[in-house]
Amino acid sequence: MQFAHDRDKERYVHEVFSSIAHRYDLLNTTLSFNRDKYWRKFTVRHSGLQPGSAGLDVCCGTGMLALEQARVVGMNGRVVGLDFCENMLQKAVDNIKRTPYQGVIELVKGNAMQLPFEDNTFDCATIGFALRNVPDILKTIKEMRRVVKPGGKVLSLELAKPGAPVFKQLYYLYFNHLVPLLGRMGVGQNGPYSWLPTSLKNFPHQSEVCELFQKAGLADVYYHELTGGIVAVHIGIKR
């Protein structure tokens, strides 16, 4: 799927996530065989956050990665979750209400490419399963770097492209064919989960994402491949 303008992609992605917000968490857990929880914990474990820190989660969706940050920063810390989709933010409100962290997490409606925060505000910035959905990947990473304090980290948890023979073929068979089918059964409509394989196909390889982190001005950039390389966590430091 090709978009003539950035606004076209932004509009389409907004429609997709608005339509699946009510089932997003359940389907994420089901389609990832419950590995999504481990992936989020791994990401925050490498974020450098400590009790009392201030964290930002960009494209926070239903708030699950922001909640993982809150568990680390604790009651004296601060976490901001930002998303442009009202339905996802409402689901995040519902999720956070069921935890002790309502006073820790602030939810903000905003655009990942124009973050409404001052320079050097947060100890880290994360983005989970959303970098492939933004119209301009480099601009988003630059914005995340801008709002992080010197010495802080920028992290992306994202779908990746496994390279191991046989496993790779099995994974793409599942991802390209079964995931859209299961997603359609879960949300009761065609379209939203067909976007997943399309978005990954158009997304750079994890080594190229590393280069984008460096181009955005981040230092000591590296990445971890998890679960056979089906996801990757990219990490860079603001010097």
Buried (B, 14 or more C-beta within 10 A) or exposed (E): EEBEEEEEBBEBBBBBBBBBBBBBBEBBBBBBEEBBEEBBBBBBEBBBBEEEBBBBBBBBBBBBBBBBBBBBBBEEBBBBBBBBBEBBBBBBBEBBEEEEBEEBBEBBEBBBBEBEBEEEBBBBBBBBBBBBBBBBBBBBBBBBBBBBBEEBBBBBBBBBBBEEEEEBEEBBEEBBEEBBEBBBEBBEEEBBBBBBBBBBEEBBEBEEBBEBBBEBBBEEBEBBBBBBBBBBBBBBBBE
